Each structure stands twice: as C-alpha cells, then as structure tokens.
Amino acid sequence: MRLLIVCLLASLLSSCGGSKAFTQSGQASYYADKFNGRKTASGTVYRASKRTAAHNTLPFGTVVRVTNPRNHRSVKVTITDRGPHAKGRIIDLSRKAARKIGIVDAGVAPVQLKVVKAAHR
C-alpha cells in the first residue's frame, strides 16, 4: 500500500510543472522579397503573405508567438525554415508577420519569442 501511494505521488509531482515553455529574446529580421516562391528547408514554398518564420533550432511546424517589446504587438508564426543566417539574429519573419508587429520599416528589431504549440512529431 505504501509503495502504491509513493508511486502515485511521484507520478503527480512529475506531471506538475517542470516543463517550461521555450522563450528567447533577440533581434528579428524579415525575408527579402527575392525569396518569395522559393523552397524552404522544410520543403514548403515560402510565401511572403503567410505568417511563417525561420529559426535555427526549433522543429519545423512549431508555432511561436513573436512580440515586439517596443510596441507590444505580437504575431503567431509557424517555423518552416532554417535561419537567420546573419550574426546576432534569432528569427527571420515573413513580410506579413513583420508588418503585423511593425518591424518592416526598421528592418531589424528586438523581439521576444515564446513557443505556443510544439511541432507534431
């Protein structure tokens, strides 16, 4: 009986907390127009009119909330590509996503990332 109680408590404790969502802060940029229609690393075709992004390590299909701390605007994007390939940047956004959070004019801006939905495995 005592072993059963210990096992149940251990199971409950392991399912409570401990799993923190991935977050990251850094610089974002967005894809140049010349990439529209080209194949991404995931095999999908990049479309500037979709809310997608490139990240170096997050699995393809992961949904990330990207927030611009300067204006508090955010957008949810799906990771479909690898990058950015510029030093110091953490994410490349599609033009639509960049416009939504107001970074098109700046070109590069600080952002905060938070995974809101893990990729299907």
Order of alpha helices (4+ residues) and beta strands (2+ residues): alpha-beta-beta-beta-beta-beta-alpha-beta
